[in-house]
Amino acid sequence: MTEKPINSTYISTPSRTMEILKHFGIKLRKTYGQNFLIDTNVLKKIANFANINEKDIILEIGSGIGSLTEIIYQHAKKIIAVEIDTSLSGIFSQIFEGYIAEKIFLIKNDAMKLNYSEIADNYGINKCVSNLPYKIAAPILLKILSETQKITDFYVTIQKDIAERILAKPGDKNYNAFSVKLNFYSHFVKSFAISRSCFYPKPYVDSITVHIKRNERFLPNSVLYKINPLILSDILKNYELQISFTQDFFRFVEDCFYHRRKKLINSLSLRGGFYKDNEQKIIRMLEKYGFSEDTRPEEISLEIFLLLFLNIKDEYSYFLKKEDI
């Protein structure tokens, strides 16, 4: 399909973006982390990268004045756009007046306050393609992944420091609790870099567009083979149990990284008596998996965090085969 701008010039050209902002008297808000892409070729590259087709129903977080929307709506079946800034959503509605409620649906709300299970069900969303507002990039990814299994692919443009946490491996300086949580839900596929000069206002760092794909299984294969086969199918079918397990596991991960530069044992001991009571068991488990009591949390993979958690939390210890406890 040949792409055509809504008007004579693409919204994403620098002159058109400035014209729109000036005409409506808009001053972008740092509190919302607003940085508009002003490079049409980069936006077309994002659309191609996302491999959008006429069956895709796209979630776009932070639609702004529609710079990305204008490119991707020509390929997708529908776009569900979310924008918190009422000034920008008003402009967006005017620009896309002929498409609103037919091919483009605008939700004027705070993306962090929405229920993505309901939205994904109501609209049939399967992909998220967004230039994510910097302030909410990390939490919104976790929120959507935690609330719906129907959005399976995320093609998101994020600032470099957030991307480095997504791409971080155990032992990297950027590896933290967010890295572990995101890896629990999903895995990195590929990415490409975008210069800060492609944005207005120009941010302090470059950005990266990444493809993150939701994991098909509730737990990694390396952990699943240690699960008691008699209850495995029940666990994989019990969505409420999966939610409560994930919430408890994430609290454990946060406790582990409470002081990320300290030893794991020391960090946990600062989080309460439960960990002090289980200190020797945790040390034995670390040694069993090839670590020492001097190990720091940033050295540990998702799989080892899961196995530690399953071993010390009595309410989930029945998950494991006896020989793996």
Secondary structure, 3 states (H helix, E strand, C coil): CCCCCCCCCCCCCHHHHHHHHHHCCCCCCHHHCCCEECCHHHHHHHHHHCCCCCCCEEEEECCCCCHHHHHHCCCCCEEEEEECCHHHHHHHHHHCCCCECCCEEEEECCHHHCCHHHHHHHHCCCEEEEECCHHHHHHHHHHHHHHCCCCCEEEEEEEHHHHHHHHCCCCCCCCCHHHHHHHHHEEEEEEEEECHHHEECCCCCCEEEEEEEECCCCCCHHHHCCECHHHHHHHHHCHHHHHHHHHHHHHHHHHHCCCCCCCHHHHHHCCCHHHHHCHHHHHHHHHHCCCCCCCCHHHCCHHHHHHHHHHHCHHHHHHECHHHC
